[in-house]
Amino acid sequence: MASTLPASDSDAPARLLIAWHPDTPGTEALELAAWLSRTTDVRIRVVSTFVRPWPSSSLSKLGGKYRKWVARQAAAAEKAVKNALTDAGVDREFWDEEISVFADGPSESVLLTEAANAFGAQLVILGSDAAAPKGRFLAGTTADSLLHSSPKPLGLAPRAVKLSKRGVTRMNFAFLESLGTENDPSLHFAAGLAAKWGVSLRILAFSPSGIADMPFNDKLDLSRELVDEWREHSLAMLDRAHDAVHDAYPDLPVESEIGTGVGWAGAIDALKWKKGDLLILGSNPMGAIERVFVGSTATEFLRHVQVPVVIHPSPNA
């Protein structure tokens, strides 16, 4: 079973692996780790990757020259990592003994997964593509691959996001699929984490209109009926989820809201978001292998979210 951020039953530091390269614009992934370090005890390691543009068979021809080049790159990356973590405000007490790893290979997503397994990472933190609007997350090629295959939870840092100086101040969990239930393991993971960190939990559902507005005529608008039914179902689901969390964590402050607006952008922006908000999303569908997998709904949803997100792997079916 894949490890995840320690919830209420563990006092072990959360092991955070940050995917960051000194040549990549933006330090949001490092800043997200610093933000989490102000909330809970963490152990941080940074991995910088180099994707080899040539086949492995060519490495034998390069021999010692390539190994020396890798050693120089690793040393330069470690220096840059230490400076960047210091600038981001990550205290040295949260640094792993091996704070920087330089990995090379034919696939960045494979390299990151291998580095996460070697570290025993409980969260792999990714920054946004530089083309994303400020405050939003846009998955690059590697992030997109991990969003469909990672065995570890993923932390997504929006570009130029503004975070609370006090760390996480409110946990959020969002139902995105109509098949969500009050027994969703990701919901209870979010509740356990909120209880451990001493913050409140907000359970969310969304009713975006305009996604399938295809009226056949003036008298019959099936899309309107579908949206109304979706909203009623969401409200009932929120009530059941609220009761389930309250039964499991009676002292945890819990609220629920539903975001309604035109499209995902309107539905998300209809809610008030704070600089201390962390959003938890579950993965779909459940399968034989525990992993992160986001479908088309979550992919579109993520484009409009303006707070850090943790994608929690679905459990084994």
Secondary structure, DSSP 4 states (H G I P E B T S, - for coil): -------TT--SPEEEEEE--TTSS--HHHHHHHHHHTTS-EEEEEEEEEE-SS-GGGHHHHHHHHHHHHHHHHHHHHHHHHHHHHHHT--GGGEEEEEEEEEEES-HHHHHHHHHHHHT-SEEEEEPPTTSPTT-----HHHHHHTTT-SS-EEEE-TT----TT---EEEEEE-STT--TT-HHHHHHHHHHHHHT-EEEEEEEEEESSS---SSSS--HHHHHHHHHHHHHHHHHHHHHHHHHHH-TTS-EEEEEEEEEHHHHHHHTS---TTEEEEEE-SS-BSS-B----HHHHHHHTT--S-EEEEPBPB-
